[in-house]
């Protein structure tokens, strides 16, 4: 229970035989799951029966409560757990379906059927699904008629184009006015849109919108702006999806595994990592530390957090080194590890099973010292990853561990280390840039923090301050100081 995060997600209960008997969603996983394990007299009869059969649990972290709702729906439909009764039928959330037929129709349905058609969703809001269909209808000419458009039926010429053809909403493939090749090209674009591959499409919308606005065609620009908004909303929510969406980063379900594909693949990699490092428990919560400084200036550090093998970016942290003077990676590492876990302990947060240090024996040793001082050395497994040969430093082992270059274990460690490096460098660049701006202005006699802030707020950059006239500068800081600033920045 202590290892559960305070985040939205979906939990699954297993019986002694390993069967999933219940799937639930939660805004806060730790709080929700703990409600089941209370004194028996506080539970209703159904919950008591469920709890008496729970032997194990697993969970999946998602970004939003809506994502949890949709993933729960998918899992219940797929797994049909014994104690879930509300969502076992297929008539719940709506799907958008591309029918398996010649000249496929695109339509809304609340029933998922194994008929070879493609289903996209489910959608938590039927209004959103209808807006997506409206967007598709405004972009593409898709038929809505129910005719069986066989080659023979089209060749016979017995099907007359409907009203949608005359309104310009359909190209009348039923009457042979549109080829199957052209029609299927439209369907492929619709499929890309519904699958979330909309970056190029959104760029096109934006270009058309901006061109219309530049030509003062504001009503048309507003129309394309709305289409862009809908596509953006759809792109952001297409994270928890169901059957038939195979080529995007999702929680698409695997029948044979009875778990989301992405989760099954991280889970396997984490188990490999546990075995390769000789850990007692699978590292479902991993943290990695990285130091950054250039020639001893602006030393900073970064901590990134992975849960179930997936980056938990809301838990990432930057550190400005406070107690160390100069470029001392060892002392800096000890400081940030101490600060990180002092904070977690004081707030009652769970500790990671594995900590990865970007560095060799020296940095790892300093991290261990910090953990020992906090009294949690035995609770956390610590390794270092030396970048030159990608060798794994395991405390207590005089020889580095060399993992197979193609192994899942090394890939996980390298991915986490590289993410920490990227996150730390980004912060360091921002701090260094600010330091350089500070230095350029603060070196001018008479310019202090207040004057610097005032000038930057007005002119936005040192370059613009240098280009400003003395009169413009004088309006902000007075003629005497304006003359000094103008002279200094233009002569130095």
ROROPA-922765 format. One record per atom (N, C-alpha, C): x, y, z. Coordinates in steps of 0.02 Angstrom, whole numbers, plus 50000, padded with zeros to 5 digits. Example, Ala and Ser with C-alpha at 12.3 -4.5 7.8 and 13.67 -1.06 7.14 Angstrom:
! residues 2
506604971650390
506154977550390
506604983550390
506424988850354
506844994750357
506455000250394
***
This chain:
! residues 492
500414994050000
500005000050000
500435006350000
501005006050035
501435011950039
501735013949972
501805009049928
502115010549864
501645013549813
500995013749828
500515016549780
500585024049776
500555027049716
500635034249708
499985038049721
500055044449736
499475048849745
499295052049678
499155047849628
499025050249560
498415046649532
498125049249478
497575045649445
497835039049415
497395034149412
497595027849383
497055022749386
497225016749365
496765011049365
497105005349404
496735002149449
497004996549488
496634990149470
496984984449478
496704977949462
496834973249519
496314969549541
496394964649595
496414957649564
496854953349590
496944946549567
496754941649622
496484935949603
496374930649653
496994926249657
496954920949698
497534916649710
497774913049647
497334912149598
497524908849536
497804913649484
497834920049501
498104925049454
497584927949408
496934926549419
496404929449378
496224936349402
496104940949355
495884947649373
495144947349392
494994949249454
494294948749478
493954955549485
494344960949482
494044967549487
494504972749457
494214977549421
494584983249393
494234989649416
494624994349442
494335000649465
494755006549445
494445012349444
494805018549427
494875022749491
495345027449490
495455031549549
495745038249530
495515043449563
495825050049557
496475050149596
496485046349651
497085045649693
497145038249710
497625034749679
497675027449686
497775025349758
498225028549794
498375026449863
497745027149906
497405032749901
496815033949943
496245029149926
496135028049860
495575023849839
495675016549859
496275013849845
496395006749860
496375005549935
496625010249975
496625009350047
495925008750076
495425011450041
494745011150066
494465004050068
494764999450029
494524992550030
494764988750091
495344990750118
495654986850171
495544990250239
494914990450257
494704993250322
494404987650363
494234988850426
493904983650466
493284981050430
493164974650436
492644971250398
491954974250409
491824976550470
491164979250485
491024985850449
491544988950422
491444995250385
491314994150311
491324987850288
491224986250218
490544983150205
490254984450147
489624981250130
489764973950109
489224970150100
489294962950088
489684961550024
489524965249970
489864964149906
490614965449912
490794971049946
491504972749953
491864967649997
491534965250050
491844960050092
492004953850051
491534951850007
491644945949965
492234947049918
492274953049890
492834954649845
493494954349883
493534957849939
494164958349976
494404951450000
493934947150018
494124940450042
494464936349988
494384938349925
494684934549869
495284937949839
495494943749865
496064947349836
496714944149861
497144942149813
497804939449830
498364944149808
498224948449759
498744952849734
498414958649697
498794963849683
498534969449644
499084972249600
498874975549546
499324979349504
498974985749485
499344990549459
499034996949442
499395000149383
499055004749350
499325008649295
499205015949309
499725019949307
499675027149317
499495030549251
499015035049252
498835039049193
498865046349211
498765050649162
498865057849173
498255061349204
497655059349185
497065062849207
496535057949231
496045060649267
495495056449291
495085053749232
495035057749178
494665055449119
495025049549087
495695049749084
496075044149058
495945037849099
495905038549165
495765032849208
495075029949193
494595034349182
493915032149165
493905027949102
494255030349050
494255026848986
494645020248989
495215020249024
495605014149030
495225008949070
494885011049123
494475006349161
493945003149116
493615007349076
493105004749030
493394999548983
493975001048954
494294996348908
494454989648941
494754990049001
494964983949035
494374979649055
493844982749078
493254978949098
492944975549038
492904979148981
492634976048920
493054970048899
493714970748904
494164965548881
494184959648928
494224961048993
494374955849042
493754952849075
493194956549074
492574954149105
492684951549177
492944955749222
493094953449290
492454951449328
492534946649371
491964943649407
491564948749447
491904953449480
491554958049526
491384964749494
491514965649430
491284971649395
490624970049361
490114973849376
489454972449347
489184978249306
489454984249316
489154990149284
489364990949211
489974988949194
490234990649127
490384984449085
490094978649103
490244972549065
489924972548996
489344975748989
489034975848923
489384980848879
489234980748815
489584985148767
489224991748756
488664992848788
488274998948774
488425004248826
489045006948824
489225012248871
489495018248832
490135019148831
490435024948799
490415024148723
490335029648687
490305029248614
490985028248582
490975025148523
491565024148482
491445027348414
491975029048378
491915030748308
492175024748269
491775022348223
491915016148187
492025017448113
492555014448085
492645014248012
492445007247991
491885006747956
491595000347940
492034996347891
492024989747899
492384985447852
491914983947793
491994987947740
491574987347681
491894991247625
491664990247564
491904994347508
491645001447519
492065006447506
491885013447519
491635014047592
492085012947641
491885012547711
491525018847736
491015017747776
490685023247811
491055024647876
491005030747901
491285032647966
490685034648009
490595031248065
489975032148102
490075031448177
489585033848216
489595033348288
489235027048310
489495023648359
489165017648386
489315016948460
488875013748496
488995012248566
489125004748577
489175001048523
489284993848530
489914991948492
490394989048528
490994986548496
490874979348475
490944977948411
490834971248385
491464968848349
491584962348355
492174959348322
491984957448251
491904962648209
491674961548141
492194963748089
492804965048112
493324967148066
493354974648055
492854978348081
492874985648076
493384988448124
493574994848115
494034998048160
493655002748206
493805002348271
493465006348321
493965010948355
493785017248362
494215022248392
493855025348452
494195025448508
493895028048568
494075023548627
493635022748676
492975025948680
493025033248700
492485036848690
492455044048706
492055044948770
492355048748817
492005050048880
491415054748868
491445058648814
490915063448798
490635062048729
489975060748724
489675059548659
489695065948617
489675071748650
489725078048613
490395078648577
490925076348611
491585076548579
491595071948519
491295066048525
491275061348468
490895064448409
490325067748424
489945070848371
490335076548338
490715080348378
491115085748350
491665082948305
491945077248324
492445074148281
492145071948215
491535069148217
491195067148155
491045073248112
490845078748144
490725084948107
491375087448074
491935086948111
492575089048083
492755084748023
492655078248030
492805073747973
492365075347914
491725076747928
491255078347874
491435084847839
491735089547876
491915095947845
492565095447804
492975090347819
493615089647785
493595084747727
493175079647733
493175074247684
492455072747660
492405070047601
491755068247572
491645060847582
491335059147639
491225052247658
490475050647652
490325045047622
489615043347611
489285041347677
488625042447682
488245040447741
487695035447722
487605034047657
487085029447636
487265022247654
486765017847655
486875010847674
486905006147615
486965008747555
486985004447496
487594999847498
487504993747472
488044989047464
488384990647397
488934994147399
489244996747338
489714991647307
489424986247282
489814981347245
489964984047176
490494981447143
490634983647074
490044982747028
489664977347038
489084975946995
488534981047006
488414982847069
487874987647084
488044994547055
488684996447060
488885002947033
488835002946957
489074997446927
489074997046854
488374996946825
487904994246864
487204993846840
486885000746836
487155005546873
486895012346870
486205013146900
486015008746946
485345009046975
485305013247039
485885015347066
485895019447128
485965026747109
485495030647132
485505037847117
485855041547174
486265046547158
486585050547210
486075053847256
486225054047320
485755056847370
485865064347377
485495067247425
485525074547436
486235076847455
486595072647493
487275074547513
487735076047454
487625072547399
488015073747338
487875080747312
487235082647311
487045089247285
487265094847333
487355093147396
487595098047445
488355098447447
488685094347408
489415094447406
489735090647463
489355086347498
489635082747555
489825075547538
489675073447478
489845066647456
490005067047381
490485062947358
490695063147288
490345057647246
489835054647275
489425049647240
489815043647212
490165040047255
490475033847232
489945028747211
489335029547239
488795024947222
488605025247148
488735030947117
488565031747046
489185031647002
489745029547031
490355029046993
490705035646982
490515040847021
490815047447013
491485048147050
491635043347094
492265043547131
492555036547133
493205036047119
493525029547118
493645026947188
493705020347194
493835017347259
494515019547286
494995020547242
495665022747262
495645029647295
495285034247263
495225040947291
494855040847357
494335036947360
493935036547422
494355033747479
494725028447466
495135025347518
495705029847541
495935034247497
496445039147519
496155043747572
495515045647564
495175049647615
495125045847680
494935039447675
494845035247735
495505034647772
496055034147735
496705033647768
496865040047808
496665045847781
496765052147817
496315052347879
495705049947873
495255049647931
495545045047984
495815039347962
496115034648009
496705037848047
497105041748011
497675045148043
497425050248094
496895053848076
496615058848121
496365055448185
495975050148178
495695046748236
496215043248277
496785041448246
497325038048282
497765042848320
497665049348310
498075054248345
498665056848306
498755054548244
499325056848203
499105063148166
499055068548203
498735074548175
499195080548170
499845079648184
500295085448184
500305089048116
500395085148062
500415088147995
499745091247978
499205087947998
498535090547984
498425097148020
498635097548083
498555103748122
498975109348092
499565107748067
499975112848035
499635115647973
499305111247935
498945113447876
498355117947896
497995116047947
497435120247972
497695127147991
498265127148026
498535133548049
498735138047991
499035135147940
499245139047882
498645141947845
498115137947837
497505140447804
497185145947845
497165144947912
496865149947956
497245156647951
497905156247954
498315162347952
498255165847884
498215161947830
498145164947764
497475168447758
496935165347784
496275168447782
496265174847822
496585174747881
496595180747923
496985186347889
497545184547855
497945189547821
497565192847764
497095189047733
496675191647679
496025194847704
495985195647771
495405198747804
494775194447796
494845188047782
494265183547778
494175180447848
493915184647893
493905182847964
493425177147981
492855176847946
492385171447959
492695164747940
493035164547884
493365158347863
493945156647911
494305161747933
494845160647981
494585157748047
494005160348069
493695157848130
493485150548123
493245148748063
493055141748050
493655137148056
494215139148026
494805134948029
495115134948099
495035140348135
495265140548204
494895135448246
494235134848235
493835129948272
494045122848254
494175121648190
494405115048169
495085113348201
495515118348203
496165117348235
496085115748309
495625119248342
495505117948413
495255110948425
494775108648384
494505101948392
495045096648380
495455097748328
495985092848314
496485092648371
496625098448401
497095098748457
496825095148518
496175096248532
495855092848589
495885085248578
495715083248517
495715076048502
496415073148509
496915076848486
497605074548490
497825073548562
497625078048606
497835077748676
497485072148714
496855070748696
496485065648734
496605058648708
496945057948651
497015051248621
497595047648653
497545046548719
498085043248756
497855036448783
497225035848799
496965029548821
496455027348771
496595022148732
496175020348676
496025012948678
495605010848630
495395003948632
495645000048573
495244995248552
495434990348502
495534993748435
496024991248397
496094993348327
496594998948317
496845002248369
497315007748360
498005004948377
498405003648325
498994999548334
499645003448328
499635009648303
500265012848285
500365019548320
500125020148382
500265026048421
500415023848493
500745028348531
500955026548599
500335026748643
500075020948659
499435020548695
499425015048746
498845014148774
498715008648819
498295003348783
498445002248718
498054997448680
498084990548713
497524986948712
497484980748750
497734974848711
498054970248747
498264963848718
497824958348745
497474954748702
497044949348725
497444943948761
498004941948730
498364936248759
498684937948826
498854944248836
499174946248899
498664948648950
498094950948926
497564953648969
497804959749008
498304963248981
498554969449010
498754974048953
498784980748964
499004985248912
499704983348887
499794983748820
500424981748789
501014985448818
500934992048824
501504996148848
501684994148919
501184992848961
501324991049031
501644984149034
501414979448994
501704972748993
502434973048974
502614977148919
503304977948897
503714981348953
503534986648994
503944989649047
504004984949106
503464981949118
503494976949172
504014971549158
504054968949095
504544963849078
505254966649084
505344972749060
506014975849063
506234977049135
505764979149176
505934980349247
506104973849282
505774968449265
505944961949294
506644959749274
506824961149210
507504959549187
508014963749225
507854970049237
508304974449274
508404971949345
507854969749376
507894967149444
508374961249448
508294956649400
508724950649400
509454952449387
509584956849338
510274958549320
510634962249376
510274966149416
510584969849471
510584965849536
510214960349536
510174956349597
509754959549651
509224963149631
508784966549679
508264961649705
508034962849767
507524958549796
506834960049768
506714966449750
506054968449726
506114972049658
505584971549619
505584974849554
505574982449563
506014986149528
506064993449537
505514997149499
504914997349527
504365000849495
504415008449504
504815010549552
504935017749564
505695018849562
505925022249510
506645023549500
506765031049498
507305033449529
507495040449525
508225040849503
508395045949465
509075046849439
509305053949450
509945054749470
510225061349485
510795062849436
510835069349417
511355071649372
511575078549393
512235079849393
512515086449407
512705089949343
512635096549341
512835100449282
513205106749305
513795107949274
514135114349283
514625115149225
514785121249208
515265122649155
515815126949184
516425124149186
517005127749214
516865130149284
516475126149321
516335127849391
515805133049402
515485135449348
514985140649356
514285137849359
513855141149396
513145139549400
513005132149412
513295129049463
513175121849474
512445120549492
512145115849456
511455113949469
511415106349465
510855103549484
510755096349481
510035094949463
509905088849440
509235086849420
509075079949447
508435078949461
508185072349481
507585070849437
507605065149402
507025062949363
506745056649395
506095055649385
505735050249418
505375046049365
505465039449369
505105034849326
504675030249369
504055029449349
503595024849383
503355019749333
503435013349351
503265007949304
503635008649238
504245011249241
504645011949181
504465017849137
503995022049160
503755027649120
503925034249156
504175039349120
504335045749153
503735048749188
503835050749252
503325054249290
503545061549296
503425065449243
503725072049237
503495076949290
502915075749318
502675080349371
503105079649434
503475074149440
503905073049498
504625075049486
504795077349426
505485079549412
505655085649457
506295086149476
506505091749518
507185094449496
507255101149499
507895104449489
508175106549557
508835106749562
509165109049624
509695114149606
509705119649642
510265124249640
510725122449699
511365121149685
511825119049737
511925124749786
511835123349851
511845128649901
512465128549946
512715122649962
513245122150013
513935120849985
513985119949919
514625118049888
514895123949848
515535125549856
515855130949819
516265127849762
516155130249701
516545127849644
516275121349616
516675118449570
516455112349535
516685106249575
516265104049622
516415098149662
515825093349654
515875088949604
515315084449589
515155079749647
515665077749684
515555073049739
515135076249794
515355082049817
514995085549870
514305087649847
514255089749783
513595091849757
513115085949756
513355079949738
512925074149736
512675072449807
513115072849855
512905071449924
512375076449947
512475082849929
511985087949950
511295086649921
511255085149855
510595084649824
510235078249844
510625072749854
510305066549877
510035067449947
510415070849989
510195072150057
509565076550057
509565081750017
508985086250014
508365082749987
508465078649935
507895075149904
507545070549953
507925066449988
507605061350030
507445063950100
507775069250121
507535072750182
506835075350171
506725078050111
506065080850094
505535075350090
505695069850056
505215064450050
505035061550118
505545060750161
505415057950227
504985062650269
505125069150266
504745073950306
504015074450282
503895073150218
503215073550191
502855066850191
503195061650215
502885055150219
502785051750152
503185053650101
503125050750035
503505044150030
503315040049982
503645033549972
504335034649942
504805030149958
505485030549933
505545026049871
506015027649826
506105023349767
506445016749787
506325011649745
506685005349756
507405005849728
507495010049676
508145010549643
508315017749631
508945019549647
509215026249631
509805025349584
509795028849528
510335028649479
510735035149483
511385034549489
511825040349493
512195040949426
512175046849395
512545048049334
513275049449353
513675044049353
514375044949373
514675038349396
515295038749421
515655032849441
515655031749516
516185028349541
516205026349611
516185032249659
516515037749640
516535043549685
515845046349699
515465047549644
514785050249653
514335045249690
514395038849672
513985033749706
514145033549780
514785033949797
514975033849868
514685039749907
514675045649876
514395051549910
513635050849918
513305047949868
512585046849874
512435041949931
512845036749938
512755031949992
512855035250060
513345039750066
513465043250129
512845047150149
512535050450100
511925054350115
511365049850140
511285044050108
510755039450128
510895036550197
511525035150212
511705032450278
511565037650333
511715043950319
511585049150368
510835049950382
510435048350332
509705048750341
509415042350369
509825037150375
509595030850403
509175026650356
509255027650290
508845023950242
509275020250192
509905019050208
510355015750161
510105008850141
509815005050188
509594998350174
508934998050136
508585003750131
507935003750099
507975005150023
508545007650001
508605009749931
509215006349899
509115003549840
509655000549801
509955006049757
510615006849760
510945012349724
511445009449674
511435012049613
511945010249563
512175016649529
512775016349500
513025021749458
513075019449387
513025024149340
513105022449269
513635027149240
514235024349229
514795028249202
514715028749127
514715034749100
514505035849031
515005033148979
515645033248993
516145031648942
516045024648914
515985019748958
515905012748936
515225009948956
514775014148981
514115011949004
514185006249054
514655006949100
514755001849151
514335003549213
514054998449243
513614999249300
514024998249364
514015003249408
514385003049471
513905000649525
514044994849554
513634992049607
514024992449672
513784995949722
514144996549785
514314989749815
514944989149840
515164982849869
515484978149820
515404979349756
515714975149705
516324978849678
516934975949685
517534979449662
517584980149587
517184976249550
517214976449478
516554979149450
516574983349399
515964985949369
515584980349334
514924981349328
514494976549294
514384978949223
514544974649174
514434976449104
513834972549079
513284976049066
512674972949041
512714972548965
512354967748937
512314967048865
512064973548834
512414975848782
512234982248751
511524982348724
511264976548707
510584976248679
510064974148731
510264973648794
509794971348845
509304976748865
508704974648884
508194979348909
508444982948971
508834979449013
509074982349076
509514988449062
510004987749017
510444993349003
510074998948967
509604997148924
509215002348890
508815006548939
508525003348990
508155007149040
508615011949077
509195009349100
509665013549137
509915019349095
510075018049032
510315023448988
509765028548974
509155026148965
508595030748952
508475035349011
508495032549071
508395036649132
508965041549141
509595039049131
510175043449138
510155049149087
509995047549024
509965052648972
509415057748985
508855055449013
508305060049029
508515064749085
508875062149135
509115066449189
509615071549162
510045069449116
510545073949087
510195079449047
509695077449007
509325082448967
508975087449012
508645085049063
508275089349108
508735094049146
509315091549167
509795095749203
510105101049159
510295099149097
510605103849051
510135109549034
509495107949024
508995113149009
508985118449063
508965116149126
508955120849182
509615124749186
510175121249173
510815124649178
510895130149126
510655128749065
510695133749012
510295139949031
509695138849057
509275144449076
509605148649131
509905145249179
510225148849234
510845152549210
511235149149165
511835152249139
511665158549099
511135158049058
510925163849018
510735169649063
510375168149117
510175173549163
510785176549197
511275172249214
511885174649245
512275179349198
512305177449134
512655181549086
512315188349077
511645188349077
511275194649073
511415198949135
511385195549194
511515199149256
512205202449254
512705198449232
513395200949233
513475207049187
513165206749128
513245212149080
512995218749108
512455218749144
512165224949171
512465226849238
512585221749281
512835223249348
513545225949349
513905224949294
514595227549291
514605235149279
514035237949262
514005245149250
513935248749317
514385253349333
514355256949397
513675260349405
513355259249462
512725262449476
512115258249459
512205252449426
511645248049408
511595242449460
511045242449496
510915237149545
510355232549522
510125228349567
509615223449550
508965226849528
508765232049564
508135235449548
508165238749479
508725242049464
508795245249399
508815240149343
509175234649355
509215229349305
508525226549289
508135225149341
507455222449331
507025227349293
507075233749310
506675238849277
506835239349202
507485239149186
507695239649116
507485233549075
507575227649104
507395221449069
506635220949059
506265223249109
505535223149102
505305227749045
505665233349036
505475238148985
505725235948916
506375234048911
506675232748845
506745225348827
506635220948876
506605213648865
507275210148857
507805213548836
508455210248828
509015215448832
509625213048846
510205217548848
510345220448779
510225216548727
510335218948659
509895224948644
509265224648665
508815230248653
508985236248696
509245234948756
509465240548799
510045244148765
510505240248737
511085243248703
510875247248642
510345245148608
510125248548547
509685254648562
509455255248624
509015260848642
509415267348644
509065272948631
509385279448635
509465281548707
509915286448718
510005289048786
509355292048813
508965295148767
508335298048789
507855292748815
507815287148778
507365281748801
507595278748867
508255278048875
508515275448938
508405280348995
508485286848979
508405292049030
507695292149057
507215290449016
506525290349038
506415285049092
506855280049095
506775274649144
507235275649205
507865278049193
508355278049248
508665284849260
508475289949222
508765296549230
509345297749182
509495303949165
509995305449113
510705303349131
510905304249194
511595302649213
511745295149205
511315290949233
511425283649229
511305281249158
510845284449123
510705282449053
511335283349010
511695288749022
512305290048983
512825284648997
512895282649060
513385277449078
513215270849045
512575269149049
512355262749021
512455262548946
512245267948912
512305268248840
513035267848818
513465271448853
514185271548836
514485264748848
514335261648904
514635255248923
514435249648874
513785249248859
513555243748817
513755244648743
513855250748723
514025251848652
514775252148639
515165252948692
515895253348684
516245246948708
515905242948748
516225237048778
516025230948738
***
